[in-house]
């Protein structure tokens, strides 16, 4: 029930922004909306770095279990990139040109990912090395997300984005399926590097980036060690997404991999970054992908913990 309420608040913010833009006129406040989106997005990236640094006992947890979490995260990311690439090949002749989101590789486009990565790192280092951000509360990120989604909704109306072709696309289901397969494809190799069984490895990665759920749920099901590693791994997946999304969007001819690596976070935390990197048309696909991955997480974690 709590998950559904969270989804409702996110969708309400997006819908309210669209409604406001429709009422005041599509041609009004375009520049203000665009500037506000950039400012809030860059603020979110900086605060995400701070939030990562301020997670309780993150230093000791990383020292004790960071290797397992890092290996699991890297394997999952590689798996999702491979599966999204295969999906692209499968749909090469089946997805219309309007459903393909292409990016040209230019030096100018590479500046944006570097700026975004730098902001996350600065936030992480600033919170870890100074007391300047002791005032920060992680709940602030939630309110920033609501504001971002409100502005995204406004901009979608202002730019007259046609979402109907994408809403009818097979990608709405195939991309989450691809992300699911890629996540478990990576997890298959975790026992080669860490002392976990296949079922434990699958449980470890089944948060799909939703670290606050995965750690608590696995611990409550009787394995606090695995729960701590799962927490760290899914946290790292979310953090790496902020670095990989703009890079994959720049270097990949089609955006599947940029959305796939984000996992469950593509509907909220990384949605503004996906929109910034890939454009407004990616918003419904990213939301649908994140919603499905979010709903699958509490179903799959107990399945592998039996």
Secondary structure, 3 states (H helix, E strand, C coil): CHHHHHHHHHHHHHHHHHHHHHHHCCCCCHHHHHHHHHHHHHHHHHHHHHHHHCCCCHHHHHHHHHHHHHHHHHHHHHHHHHHHHHHHHHCCCCCCHHHCCCCCCCHHHHHHHHHHHHHHHHHHHHHHHCCCCCCCCCHHHHHHHHHHHHHHHHHHHHCCCCCHHHHCCCHHHHHHHHHHHHHHHHHCCHHHHCCCCHHHHHHHHCCCCCHHHHHHHHHHCCCHHHHHHHHHHHHHHHHHHHHHHHHHHHHCCCCHHHHHCCHHHHHCCCHHHHHHHHCCCHHHHHHHHHHHHHHHHHHHHHHHCC
